[in-house]
Amino acid sequence: MKNRSLFLLLGMAFILGLSVHAQTYSPDSLYTGAKGYIEYLPGTLPLIFAASHGGDLEPATIPDRSCPGCVTTTDLNTQELARQIRQALFERTGCYPHVVINRLKRTKLDANRDLAEAALGNPEAEQAWRDFHFFLEKAKAQIETAQAKRGLFIDLHGHGHSIQRLELGYLLSAASLRQSDVALNAPEIINQSSIRQLVIDNRQQQAHADLIRGAAGLGTLLEQEGYPSVPSLGDPAPKSGEAYFSGGYNTERHGSVTAEAKIDAIQIECNFRAFGTPKSAGNSSPPPWLKRCWLT
């Protein structure tokens, strides 16, 4: 039996009966924002991947970001991961997901923050931020105007936490995840979730807790393929004191936490061991988990 891991995200999208749809943008073309800082690779699937913090461009015309609380660490290999997921899905299905990549280093632009913190008032960085979210909105619009009108957005990141596991963020805090399934299924918690729309109308009528950490959850499916994930059946919630990223600006802005949104969102924070050796160390091949989980 073929490894089903390649189709995990695709399967989550198609749980609603989503269909391949015609595009305004050509999936055979690359579209860029001002000065090539942002790239958009259109797709023919109701799936969107973004790499916000994996860029390596450092133009001298944009000063380094420096502000109280500013994070400037690069997420290793995330733009490479996004590109290889796109190619792997095409090779297996003949269809592309949408991919949006910020090529600026995080010292210059943080595309997963609001405009003020992302660009610190620099016009060139501000334009790149606008281009990044413009392309995400275009990808969403193409999905939402299709017959099925539903899709899934994945924001790819990397973390340096000591526990080697994938962290899946649904805009729910670790404390919220430590609650019972009954509590997770309460309307007030569902209304805070980045997959709110999926809970409302998924065809299998899975409850919120099941979609977060049950057998139908993405974390559980990844866990079954050998990639520890939280939340999942085996690791339903971060324990008190454990570091965990619950999702950020992109997950909130582009997910279905708002009542009118039809695109669900999940932030995936990949651990260092999952990503493999940094590109700066001379490793140009896909990281081991990518070979196993996405390419086989």
KEBAMAR-442514 format. One record per residue (C-alpha): chain; x, y, z. Coordinates in nm, 3 decimals. Layout:
<atoms>
("A"; (X; Y; Z)) ...
</atoms>
This chain:
<atoms>
("A"; (0.000; 0.000; 0.000)) ("A"; (0.132; 0.341; -0.089)) ("A"; (0.230; 0.570; 0.195)) ("A"; (-0.077; 0.785; 0.262)) ("A"; (0.117; 1.066; 0.429)) ("A"; (0.141; 1.269; 0.110)) ("A"; (-0.236; 1.295; 0.110)) ("A"; (-0.293; 1.391; 0.473)) ("A"; (-0.351; 1.759; 0.411)) ("A"; (-0.522; 1.689; 0.082)) ("A"; (-0.752; 1.448; 0.260)) ("A"; (-0.841; 1.708; 0.522)) ("A"; (-0.937; 1.948; 0.247)) ("A"; (-1.140; 1.691; 0.057)) ("A"; (-1.327; 1.582; 0.370)) ("A"; (-1.572; 1.853; 0.263)) ("A"; (-1.595; 1.729; -0.094)) ("A"; (-1.374; 2.003; -0.240)) ("A"; (-1.298; 1.993; -0.610)) ("A"; (-1.021; 2.101; -0.845)) ("A"; (-1.110; 2.436; -0.993)) ("A"; (-1.018; 2.674; -1.275)) ("A"; (-0.767; 2.947; -1.201)) ("A"; (-0.737; 3.315; -1.279)) ("A"; (-0.362; 3.279; -1.232)) ("A"; (-0.179; 3.014; -1.430)) ("A"; (-0.027; 2.732; -1.222)) ("A"; (0.251; 2.711; -1.481)) ("A"; (0.369; 3.063; -1.399)) ("A"; (0.551; 3.237; -1.115)) ("A"; (0.414; 3.570; -0.994)) ("A"; (0.619; 3.808; -0.783)) ("A"; (0.560; 4.120; -0.581)) ("A"; (0.768; 4.437; -0.588)) ("A"; (1.140; 4.367; -0.640)) ("A"; (1.073; 3.992; -0.633)) ("A"; (1.056; 3.980; -0.254)) ("A"; (0.733; 3.777; -0.251)) ("A"; (0.659; 3.478; -0.474)) ("A"; (0.321; 3.331; -0.561)) ("A"; (0.290; 2.990; -0.724)) ("A"; (-0.079; 2.943; -0.812)) ("A"; (-0.249; 2.610; -0.773)) ("A"; (-0.538; 2.398; -0.890)) ("A"; (-0.618; 2.245; -0.551)) ("A"; (-0.811; 2.399; -0.260)) ("A"; (-0.490; 2.401; -0.058)) ("A"; (-0.262; 2.695; 0.028)) ("A"; (0.085; 2.675; 0.181)) ("A"; (0.282; 2.975; 0.303)) ("A"; (0.640; 3.019; 0.419)) ("A"; (0.657; 3.342; 0.615)) ("A"; (0.996; 3.318; 0.786)) ("A"; (1.216; 3.117; 0.550)) ("A"; (1.357; 3.396; 0.333)) ("A"; (1.725; 3.475; 0.290)) ("A"; (1.728; 3.807; 0.102)) ("A"; (1.887; 4.097; 0.291)) ("A"; (1.856; 4.413; 0.080)) ("A"; (2.053; 4.706; 0.219)) ("A"; (1.760; 4.936; 0.136)) ("A"; (1.556; 4.779; 0.419)) ("A"; (1.704; 4.833; 0.766)) ("A"; (1.715; 4.545; 1.010)) ("A"; (1.409; 4.521; 1.231)) ("A"; (1.480; 4.634; 1.583)) ("A"; (1.200; 4.680; 1.834)) ("A"; (1.106; 4.558; 2.182)) ("A"; (0.997; 4.198; 2.145)) ("A"; (1.087; 4.171; 1.776)) ("A"; (1.176; 3.815; 1.672)) ("A"; (1.422; 3.793; 1.382)) ("A"; (1.519; 3.425; 1.376)) ("A"; (1.490; 3.250; 1.037)) ("A"; (1.281; 2.932; 1.014)) ("A"; (1.517; 2.682; 0.854)) ("A"; (1.417; 2.523; 0.523)) ("A"; (1.054; 2.633; 0.525)) ("A"; (1.050; 2.783; 0.177)) ("A"; (1.227; 2.472; 0.048)) ("A"; (0.967; 2.259; 0.224)) ("A"; (0.681; 2.453; 0.067)) ("A"; (0.827; 2.418; -0.283)) ("A"; (0.888; 2.045; -0.245)) ("A"; (0.540; 1.981; -0.106)) ("A"; (0.403; 2.159; -0.412)) ("A"; (0.608; 1.949; -0.651)) ("A"; (0.536; 1.624; -0.467)) ("A"; (0.162; 1.686; -0.476)) ("A"; (0.181; 1.757; -0.848)) ("A"; (0.376; 1.439; -0.916)) ("A"; (0.120; 1.233; -0.726)) ("A"; (-0.203; 1.406; -0.827)) ("A"; (-0.132; 1.612; -1.140)) ("A"; (-0.254; 1.919; -0.949)) ("A"; (-0.073; 2.197; -0.764)) ("A"; (-0.152; 2.362; -0.431)) ("A"; (-0.115; 2.739; -0.400)) ("A"; (0.217; 2.849; -0.247)) ("A"; (0.313; 3.195; -0.118)) ("A"; (0.672; 3.258; -0.008)) ("A"; (0.833; 3.553; 0.165)) ("A"; (1.190; 3.565; 0.033)) ("A"; (1.301; 3.843; 0.267)) ("A"; (1.494; 3.743; 0.574)) ("A"; (1.304; 3.786; 0.896)) ("A"; (1.547; 4.057; 1.000)) ("A"; (1.390; 4.264; 0.718)) ("A"; (1.026; 4.155; 0.727)) ("A"; (0.810; 3.938; 0.948)) ("A"; (0.515; 3.839; 0.730)) ("A"; (0.340; 3.672; 1.025)) ("A"; (0.280; 3.996; 1.216)) ("A"; (0.058; 4.297; 1.167)) ("A"; (0.196; 4.566; 0.939)) ("A"; (0.338; 4.790; 1.211)) ("A"; (0.550; 4.517; 1.373)) ("A"; (0.621; 4.339; 1.045)) ("A"; (0.787; 4.629; 0.863)) ("A"; (0.849; 4.897; 1.128)) ("A"; (0.745; 5.175; 0.894)) ("A"; (0.987; 5.101; 0.608)) ("A"; (0.798; 5.159; 0.279)) ("A"; (0.981; 4.882; 0.091)) ("A"; (0.912; 4.627; 0.365)) ("A"; (0.554; 4.747; 0.392)) ("A"; (0.500; 4.686; 0.022)) ("A"; (0.641; 4.334; 0.053)) ("A"; (0.403; 4.268; 0.345)) ("A"; (0.110; 4.390; 0.136)) ("A"; (0.221; 4.172; -0.156)) ("A"; (0.245; 3.865; 0.068)) ("A"; (-0.109; 3.901; 0.200)) ("A"; (-0.242; 4.014; -0.139)) ("A"; (-0.131; 3.684; -0.292)) ("A"; (-0.279; 3.487; -0.003)) ("A"; (-0.608; 3.671; -0.051)) ("A"; (-0.596; 3.599; -0.425)) ("A"; (-0.540; 3.230; -0.360)) ("A"; (-0.830; 3.224; -0.114)) ("A"; (-1.056; 3.413; -0.353)) ("A"; (-0.992; 3.163; -0.630)) ("A"; (-1.086; 2.878; -0.398)) ("A"; (-1.387; 3.056; -0.251)) ("A"; (-1.533; 3.140; -0.592)) ("A"; (-1.505; 2.779; -0.709)) ("A"; (-1.806; 2.550; -0.692)) ("A"; (-1.699; 2.394; -0.361)) ("A"; (-1.600; 2.730; -0.205)) ("A"; (-1.393; 2.564; 0.069)) ("A"; (-1.023; 2.519; 0.129)) ("A"; (-0.738; 2.473; 0.376)) ("A"; (-0.447; 2.710; 0.448)) ("A"; (-0.125; 2.576; 0.604)) ("A"; (0.127; 2.823; 0.748)) ("A"; (0.466; 2.648; 0.764)) ("A"; (0.716; 2.738; 1.037)) ("A"; (1.006; 2.587; 1.229)) ("A"; (1.061; 2.584; 1.605)) ("A"; (1.365; 2.533; 1.826)) ("A"; (1.187; 2.385; 2.127)) ("A"; (1.353; 2.098; 2.309)) ("A"; (1.071; 1.848; 2.252)) ("A"; (1.113; 1.702; 1.906)) ("A"; (0.760; 1.704; 1.769)) ("A"; (0.547; 1.890; 1.520)) ("A"; (0.336; 2.160; 1.682)) ("A"; (-0.001; 2.216; 1.515)) ("A"; (-0.161; 2.549; 1.593)) ("A"; (-0.536; 2.610; 1.580)) ("A"; (-0.534; 2.944; 1.771)) ("A"; (-0.606; 2.751; 2.088)) ("A"; (-0.371; 2.793; 2.381)) ("A"; (-0.200; 2.502; 2.550)) ("A"; (-0.428; 2.557; 2.849)) ("A"; (-0.733; 2.531; 2.624)) ("A"; (-0.604; 2.207; 2.472)) ("A"; (-0.554; 2.061; 2.818)) ("A"; (-0.929; 2.080; 2.874)) ("A"; (-1.161; 1.785; 2.820)) ("A"; (-1.311; 1.697; 2.483)) ("A"; (-1.644; 1.821; 2.613)) ("A"; (-1.490; 2.162; 2.680)) ("A"; (-1.319; 2.169; 2.337)) ("A"; (-1.655; 2.099; 2.175)) ("A"; (-1.824; 2.393; 2.346)) ("A"; (-1.933; 2.675; 2.111)) ("A"; (-1.719; 2.936; 2.286)) ("A"; (-1.403; 2.732; 2.215)) ("A"; (-1.505; 2.639; 1.859)) ("A"; (-1.555; 3.009; 1.786)) ("A"; (-1.188; 3.069; 1.875)) ("A"; (-1.064; 2.792; 1.644)) ("A"; (-0.893; 2.845; 1.308)) ("A"; (-1.086; 2.542; 1.173)) ("A"; (-1.424; 2.671; 1.292)) ("A"; (-1.586; 2.625; 0.950)) ("A"; (-1.462; 2.267; 0.920)) ("A"; (-1.627; 2.187; 1.252)) ("A"; (-1.955; 2.337; 1.135)) ("A"; (-1.995; 2.155; 0.805)) ("A"; (-1.757; 1.861; 0.764)) ("A"; (-1.936; 1.575; 0.589)) ("A"; (-1.831; 1.312; 0.842)) ("A"; (-1.978; 1.524; 1.124)) ("A"; (-1.660; 1.501; 1.327)) ("A"; (-1.661; 1.702; 1.648)) ("A"; (-1.406; 1.977; 1.714)) ("A"; (-1.204; 1.766; 1.958)) ("A"; (-1.192; 1.479; 1.706)) ("A"; (-1.061; 1.711; 1.433)) ("A"; (-0.803; 1.858; 1.670)) ("A"; (-0.668; 1.543; 1.839)) ("A"; (-0.887; 1.246; 1.753)) ("A"; (-0.845; 0.980; 1.489)) ("A"; (-0.941; 1.230; 1.219)) ("A"; (-0.694; 1.494; 1.338)) ("A"; (-0.394; 1.593; 1.129)) ("A"; (-0.162; 1.545; 1.428)) ("A"; (-0.280; 1.186; 1.475)) ("A"; (-0.236; 1.107; 1.106)) ("A"; (0.118; 1.245; 1.113)) ("A"; (0.189; 1.059; 1.436)) ("A"; (0.082; 0.733; 1.272)) ("A"; (0.350; 0.790; 1.008)) ("A"; (0.623; 0.826; 1.272)) ("A"; (0.618; 1.202; 1.332)) ("A"; (0.530; 1.292; 1.690)) ("A"; (0.278; 1.575; 1.688)) ("A"; (0.081; 1.784; 1.933)) ("A"; (-0.217; 1.785; 1.956)) ("A"; (-0.284; 1.424; 1.858)) ("A"; (-0.420; 1.103; 2.008)) ("A"; (-0.081; 1.018; 2.152)) ("A"; (-0.003; 1.372; 2.268)) ("A"; (-0.337; 1.548; 2.315)) ("A"; (-0.201; 1.872; 2.461)) ("A"; (0.125; 2.035; 2.571)) ("A"; (0.182; 1.976; 2.940)) ("A"; (0.206; 2.271; 3.174)) ("A"; (0.543; 2.441; 3.123)) ("A"; (0.607; 2.290; 2.778)) ("A"; (0.673; 2.536; 2.496)) ("A"; (0.409; 2.541; 2.224)) ("A"; (0.313; 2.769; 1.935)) ("A"; (-0.065; 2.791; 1.895)) ("A"; (-0.077; 2.992; 1.572)) ("A"; (-0.016; 3.354; 1.481)) ("A"; (-0.129; 3.649; 1.274)) ("A"; (-0.156; 3.453; 0.948)) ("A"; (-0.360; 3.173; 1.101)) ("A"; (-0.602; 3.424; 1.250)) ("A"; (-0.626; 3.649; 0.945)) ("A"; (-0.659; 3.376; 0.684)) ("A"; (-0.839; 3.103; 0.880)) ("A"; (-1.207; 3.057; 0.953)) ("A"; (-1.209; 3.201; 1.305)) ("A"; (-1.402; 3.494; 1.160)) ("A"; (-1.768; 3.419; 1.090)) ("A"; (-1.763; 3.495; 0.718)) ("A"; (-1.447; 3.300; 0.632)) ("A"; (-1.463; 2.969; 0.441)) ("A"; (-1.092; 2.882; 0.443)) ("A"; (-0.971; 2.686; 0.746)) ("A"; (-0.615; 2.727; 0.869)) ("A"; (-0.352; 2.532; 1.062)) ("A"; (-0.006; 2.652; 1.161)) ("A"; (0.254; 2.376; 1.149)) ("A"; (0.573; 2.432; 1.349)) ("A"; (0.831; 2.173; 1.249)) ("A"; (1.108; 2.067; 1.485)) ("A"; (1.476; 2.087; 1.392)) ("A"; (1.527; 1.711; 1.371)) ("A"; (1.232; 1.689; 1.135)) ("A"; (1.382; 1.952; 0.908)) ("A"; (1.733; 1.808; 0.894)) ("A"; (2.060; 1.994; 0.849)) ("A"; (2.034; 2.366; 0.768)) ("A"; (2.106; 2.469; 0.410)) ("A"; (2.397; 2.681; 0.537)) ("A"; (2.570; 2.360; 0.642)) ("A"; (2.582; 2.244; 0.283)) ("A"; (2.277; 2.022; 0.277)) ("A"; (2.075; 2.080; -0.039)) ("A"; (1.874; 1.757; -0.029)) ("A"; (1.526; 1.732; 0.126)) ("A"; (1.525; 1.678; 0.505)) ("A"; (1.464; 1.317; 0.612)) ("A"; (1.104; 1.369; 0.726)) ("A"; (1.018; 1.534; 0.396)) ("A"; (1.153; 1.236; 0.204)) ("A"; (0.947; 0.998; 0.415)) ("A"; (0.633; 1.195; 0.485)) ("A"; (0.582; 1.395; 0.170)) ("A"; (0.783; 1.240; -0.110)) ("A"; (0.714; 0.868; -0.065)) 
</atoms>
